[in-house]
């Protein structure tokens, strides 16, 4: 991407319901292990010019960038699954949602201790996520080291 400017409309904010839905769907798109299904979900949820600032300092642009990065992470998290942690918080066109990574098959077991915990902060423009920041605040050092800087 040649421009370092991100443009977001202000003044006409989505409803809280739309924002909460987008925050939940943002976290849940990691449940699509099939790349074609994940790309379809990405196109439905994210703006074509999405910018994703990930926890390791990498930045990913557009639908293809999200697909490439999510594929990289899912390959390295083989045997683990993402799940939402609590509800989303909304302020105008910004929402936050928390997530956890747990051993696959334990997503519904709330007593299962996660190996990674983090969250997403997102900005919505025209009913699509335009900017996404992902952060990690609790982690298994060995597992996290497998995630590297992506590509």
C-alpha positions as CSV (number, residue, x, y, z in Angstrom):
1,X,0.0,0.0,0.0
2,X,1.5,3.3,-1.1
3,X,-0.3,5.6,1.3
4,X,0.2,5.9,5.0
5,X,-3.2,7.7,5.5
6,X,-6.2,5.9,6.8
7,X,-9.5,7.7,6.2
8,X,-12.6,7.1,8.3
9,X,-16.0,8.8,8.1
10,X,-17.2,10.5,11.3
11,X,-20.7,11.6,12.4
12,X,-22.8,8.7,11.2
13,X,-22.2,5.8,13.6
14,X,-23.5,2.3,13.3
15,X,-26.0,1.0,15.9
16,X,-24.6,-0.7,19.0
17,X,-26.1,-4.0,17.7
18,X,-24.1,-3.7,14.5
19,X,-20.9,-2.8,16.3
20,X,-21.3,-5.7,18.8
21,X,-22.0,-8.1,15.9
22,X,-18.9,-7.0,14.0
23,X,-16.7,-7.3,17.1
24,X,-18.0,-10.9,17.6
25,X,-17.6,-11.8,13.9
26,X,-14.1,-10.4,13.9
27,X,-13.1,-12.8,16.6
28,X,-15.1,-15.7,15.1
29,X,-13.6,-15.5,11.6
30,X,-10.6,-17.4,13.0
31,X,-12.9,-20.4,13.4
32,X,-12.9,-20.8,9.6
33,X,-10.1,-23.2,8.9
34,X,-10.9,-23.5,5.2
35,X,-9.2,-20.5,3.5
36,X,-12.0,-20.0,1.0
37,X,-14.6,-19.9,3.7
38,X,-12.4,-17.6,5.8
39,X,-11.9,-15.2,2.8
40,X,-15.7,-15.1,2.3
41,X,-16.1,-14.2,6.0
42,X,-13.3,-11.6,5.7
43,X,-15.0,-9.9,2.7
44,X,-18.3,-9.8,4.6
45,X,-16.8,-8.3,7.8
46,X,-13.9,-6.1,6.7
47,X,-13.5,-3.1,4.4
48,X,-11.5,-3.8,1.2
49,X,-8.8,-1.4,2.5
50,X,-8.7,-2.8,6.0
51,X,-5.5,-2.2,8.0
52,X,-4.7,-4.8,10.7
53,X,-2.0,-3.8,13.3
54,X,-1.1,-7.1,14.9
55,X,0.3,-7.8,18.3
56,X,3.8,-8.5,17.1
57,X,4.3,-5.2,15.3
58,X,3.3,-6.4,11.8
59,X,0.8,-4.6,9.7
60,X,-1.5,-6.2,7.1
61,X,-3.5,-4.5,4.4
62,X,-6.6,-5.5,2.6
63,X,-8.5,-8.8,2.4
64,X,-5.5,-10.7,1.0
65,X,-3.3,-9.4,3.8
66,X,-5.9,-10.6,6.4
67,X,-6.2,-14.0,4.7
68,X,-2.4,-14.4,4.5
69,X,-1.8,-13.4,8.2
70,X,-4.7,-15.4,9.5
71,X,-3.6,-18.5,7.6
72,X,-0.1,-18.1,9.0
73,X,-1.4,-17.8,12.6
74,X,-3.8,-20.8,12.2
75,X,-1.0,-23.0,10.8
76,X,1.1,-22.2,13.9
77,X,-1.9,-22.6,16.3
78,X,-2.8,-26.0,14.9
79,X,-4.6,-27.9,17.7
80,X,-5.9,-24.7,19.3
81,X,-9.0,-22.7,18.8
82,X,-10.1,-19.1,19.4
83,X,-13.1,-18.2,21.5
84,X,-14.7,-14.9,22.5
85,X,-14.2,-13.8,26.2
86,X,-17.2,-11.7,27.4
87,X,-19.0,-9.2,25.4
88,X,-17.9,-6.3,23.2
89,X,-17.7,-2.7,24.4
90,X,-18.8,0.1,22.0
91,X,-18.0,3.8,21.8
92,X,-19.3,5.5,18.6
93,X,-17.5,3.8,15.7
94,X,-15.0,1.9,17.9
95,X,-15.5,-1.4,19.6
96,X,-13.4,-3.7,21.7
97,X,-13.6,-7.4,22.2
98,X,-11.6,-9.9,24.1
99,X,-10.6,-13.4,23.0
100,X,-8.7,-16.5,24.2
101,X,-6.8,-19.3,22.6
102,X,-7.6,-22.8,24.1
103,X,-6.8,-26.4,23.1
104,X,-9.1,-27.4,20.3
105,X,-12.3,-29.2,21.6
106,X,-12.3,-27.2,24.8
107,X,-13.9,-24.0,23.5
108,X,-17.1,-24.6,25.5
109,X,-15.3,-25.5,28.7
110,X,-15.1,-22.2,30.6
111,X,-12.9,-23.8,33.2
112,X,-10.2,-24.4,30.5
113,X,-7.3,-22.1,31.1
114,X,-6.3,-20.3,27.9
115,X,-2.8,-20.4,26.5
116,X,-3.2,-17.0,25.0
117,X,-5.5,-14.1,26.0
118,X,-5.8,-10.8,24.1
119,X,-8.2,-8.5,22.5
120,X,-9.1,-6.5,19.4
121,X,-9.9,-2.9,19.0
122,X,-11.7,-2.0,15.8
123,X,-12.9,1.0,14.0
124,X,-16.0,0.7,11.7
125,X,-16.8,2.7,8.6
126,X,-19.8,2.0,6.4
127,X,-20.7,-1.2,8.3
128,X,-17.3,-2.8,7.8
129,X,-14.2,-3.0,10.0
130,X,-11.7,-0.5,8.6
131,X,-9.0,-0.6,11.2
132,X,-8.1,-3.4,13.6
133,X,-5.6,-3.6,16.4
134,X,-4.9,-7.0,18.0
135,X,-3.0,-7.3,21.3
136,X,-1.9,-10.1,23.5
137,X,-1.8,-9.6,27.3
138,X,-1.4,-13.2,28.6
139,X,0.5,-15.9,26.8
140,X,2.3,-19.1,26.8
141,X,5.9,-18.1,25.9
142,X,6.6,-21.3,24.0
143,X,3.4,-21.2,22.0
144,X,3.7,-17.4,21.3
145,X,7.3,-17.9,20.0
146,X,5.8,-20.1,17.2
147,X,3.7,-17.1,16.0
148,X,6.8,-15.0,15.1
149,X,6.4,-11.9,12.9
150,X,4.3,-13.6,10.3
151,X,5.8,-12.9,6.9
